[in-house]
Amino acid sequence: MKKQTNMKARIVCAIVVGILCIPAVNYGQSRLRATLGYSVAGPTGDFSKVIEKPSFRGWRGAVEYSLTPAASIGLGFGFQDFYQKNDRKVYTDGEGQDISGVVTNSIQTIPVMIKGKYKFGEEGGIRPFVGAGIGGNVVFNEELIGQFRNNSENKVRFAAEPEIGVFIPFRKGGETGLELSGAYTFAPYNLSGIKNLNTWGVRAGIGFGLRR
């Protein structure tokens, strides 16, 4: 299970490397920009009944194109790893038989969304922003009782999220800076009693220009 998680993380990291290979231009304000950063996400609703604690194993990224100095559109993507190992107790399987064991839930999500963003303030300064995304959520869901797989599903599901944050340049007039944001992800889902994978998220990353 850990090898599968590592493989998924490598796939997503390969996307990041590809983006970083795009050459940047060092003059003017870039119309094509990227953001890469760390993500913390916490389950809400039915999801919190299966995974109780927030996940600190995640990251988010985006590539966006500026339509105007304030508005942009682009592609957002990321990875989040949720894991919980429960105490031993007696469970009833799908055939009505009682099984004593330790249930482990391992859920990884890879959101890929079309995102829009609207920034306030002037270019080169501190810029609060609001954003929204809509797209898909690649879900890897595995439930184990002891060492035996009870449920497993790899699916693509709908996802959407509003976001609010602020971009703080490292120097006045600069294109590179710190981006802080909070978001709520709506992710409908239905397996093993989990009716959704909704989460709140807190993110911190670096925004930078790619090319004009």
C-alpha positions as a printed Julia matrix, in Angstrom:
212×3 Matrix{Float64}:
   0.0     0.0     0.0
   2.83    2.37    0.83
   4.51    1.55   -2.51
   1.29    2.45   -4.35
   1.09    5.79   -2.52
   4.72    6.56   -3.37
   4.09    5.72   -7.03
   1.1     8.1    -7.15
   3.19   10.84   -5.56
   5.95   10.31   -8.17
   3.46   10.65  -11.02
   2.17   13.94   -9.68
   5.7    15.21   -9.01
   6.57   14.47  -12.65
   3.92   17.01  -13.66
   5.61   19.6   -11.45
   9.02   18.92  -13.02
   7.53   19.4   -16.47
   6.13   22.78  -15.49
   9.42   23.91  -13.98
  11.19   23.08  -17.24
   9.28   25.85  -19.05
  11.72   28.76  -19.39
  10.92   31.99  -17.59
  11.3    35.46  -19.05
  12.78   38.09  -16.79
  11.23   41.25  -18.22
   7.81   42.81  -17.75
   4.85   41.19  -16.01
   4.38   37.61  -17.24
   0.96   36.66  -18.58
   1.68   32.96  -18.01
   2.27   32.19  -14.34
   2.62   29.18  -12.06
   2.11   28.48   -8.38
   3.53   25.51   -6.46
   3.06   24.91   -2.76
   2.25   22.86    0.3
  -1.29   21.88    1.26
  -3.03   20.82    4.47
  -6.57   19.44    4.15
  -9.15   18.39    6.73
 -12.15   16.08    6.13
 -15.66   17.4     6.79
 -19.12   15.82    6.93
 -19.31   12.06    6.29
 -15.65   12.02    5.29
 -14.65   13.01    8.84
 -16.35    9.85   10.16
 -13.82    7.74    8.23
 -10.74    9.99    8.41
 -10.8    12.03   11.61
  -7.53   13.98   11.42
  -6.29   16.49    8.82
  -3.8    15.38    6.21
  -0.43   17.14    6.24
   0.75   15.16    3.2
  -0.26   17.21    0.22
   0.6    19.9    -2.28
  -1.13   22.11   -4.83
  -0.07   23.71   -8.08
  -1.56   25.8   -10.87
  -0.67   27.28  -14.23
  -2.71   30.35  -15.16
  -2.95   32.79  -18.05
  -3.82   36.45  -17.42
  -6.73   37.63  -19.52
  -6.48   41.09  -17.96
  -4.26   42.51  -15.19
  -6.96   41.36  -12.72
  -8.53   38.23  -14.22
  -6.89   34.94  -15.14
  -7.85   31.39  -16.09
  -5.82   28.21  -15.87
  -5.38   24.63  -14.71
  -5.08   23.63  -11.06
  -3.87   20.26   -9.79
  -2.59   18.62   -6.62
  -2.26   15.61   -4.35
  -3.53   14.8    -0.86
  -2.95   11.62    1.15
  -5.45   10.66    3.89
  -4.73    7.72    6.2
  -6.25    6.32    9.37
  -5.64    3.1    11.29
  -8.43    2.23   13.74
  -8.4     0.17   16.93
  -9.21   -3.54   16.75
 -12.89   -4.43   16.99
 -15.54   -6.67   15.46
 -16.86   -5.72   12.01
 -19.59   -7.22    9.83
 -18.6    -7.96    6.23
 -20.82   -7.84    3.14
 -22.01  -11.44    3.73
 -23.17  -10.75    7.27
 -20.22  -12.47    8.97
 -18.46  -10.96   11.97
 -14.73  -10.33   11.6
 -12.36   -9.18   14.32
  -9.6    -6.98   13.02
  -7.96   -3.59   12.6
  -9.52   -1.47    9.84
  -7.18    0.8     7.9
  -8.49    3.45    5.5
  -6.15    4.89    2.89
  -7.51    7.53    0.51
  -5.52    9.61   -1.96
  -7.05   12.37   -4.06
  -5.62   14.07   -7.16
  -7.79   17.07   -8.1
  -7.5    18.5   -11.61
  -9.63   21.59  -12.22
 -10.13   24.51  -14.56
  -9.71   27.55  -12.33
 -10.53   31.23  -12.58
  -9.02   33.93  -10.39
  -9.7    37.61   -9.83
  -7.01   39.74   -8.18
  -7.4    43.07   -6.42
  -4.79   45.8    -6.2
  -2.02   46.83   -8.6
   0.51   44.6   -10.31
   3.76   44.32   -8.4
   2.12   44.88   -5.0
   0.24   42.83   -2.41
  -2.8    41.4    -4.19
  -5.75   39.73   -2.43
  -7.69   37.41   -4.72
 -10.76   35.22   -5.01
 -11.0    32.14   -7.18
 -13.08   29.14   -8.12
 -12.4    25.8    -9.77
 -14.4    23.0   -11.36
 -13.26   19.67  -12.73
 -12.44   16.13  -11.63
 -10.99   14.36   -8.63
  -9.0    11.15   -9.16
  -9.68    9.04   -6.04
  -7.69    6.02   -4.84
  -9.65    4.42   -1.99
  -8.58    1.29   -0.13
 -10.01   -0.26    3.05
  -8.18   -3.1     4.78
  -9.31   -5.37    7.63
  -6.06   -6.64    9.03
  -4.04   -7.5     5.93
  -7.11   -8.35    3.83
  -8.59   -5.89    1.35
 -12.25   -5.25    2.15
 -13.01   -2.49   -0.37
 -10.97   -0.88   -3.12
 -11.91    1.63   -5.81
 -10.01    3.89   -8.19
 -12.38    6.38   -9.79
 -12.66    9.89  -11.21
 -15.33   12.01   -9.56
 -16.6    15.59   -9.89
 -14.97   18.32   -7.79
 -15.41   22.07   -7.31
 -13.95   24.61   -4.93
 -14.07   28.3    -4.0
 -10.81   29.88   -2.84
  -9.68   33.11   -1.22
  -6.13   34.27   -0.61
  -3.39   36.84   -1.02
  -0.19   37.15   -3.08
   2.74   38.9    -1.37
   5.74   39.71   -3.64
   9.21   39.17   -2.22
  10.16   42.65   -3.42
   8.12   45.65   -4.55
   7.26   45.33   -8.22
   8.49   41.72   -8.36
   6.65   38.81   -9.95
   7.82   36.13   -7.54
   6.28   35.93   -4.1
   4.42   34.06   -1.4
   0.84   32.96   -2.05
  -1.39   32.07    0.92
  -4.94   30.79    0.5
  -7.82   28.87    2.0
 -10.33   26.75    0.07
 -13.26   24.4     0.48
 -13.45   21.44   -1.9
 -16.8    19.86   -2.78
 -16.18   16.26   -3.87
 -19.28   14.0    -4.18
 -18.51   10.33   -3.6
 -20.2     7.1    -2.51
 -18.38    3.96   -1.33
 -18.4     2.07    1.97
 -20.66    4.61    3.62
 -18.59    7.62    2.48
 -21.02    9.96    0.73
 -18.54   12.7    -0.04
 -14.88   13.62    0.23
 -15.44   17.28    1.1
 -12.46   19.01    2.71
 -11.25   22.38    3.9
  -7.76   23.33    2.79
  -4.99   25.73    3.78
  -2.21   26.32    1.27
   1.12   28.13    1.11
   3.18   28.32   -2.05
   5.43   30.31   -4.35
   3.97   32.16   -7.34
   6.24   33.11  -10.25
   6.14   34.16  -13.9
   6.87   31.7   -16.68
   6.76   33.73  -19.86
   5.3    36.96  -21.18
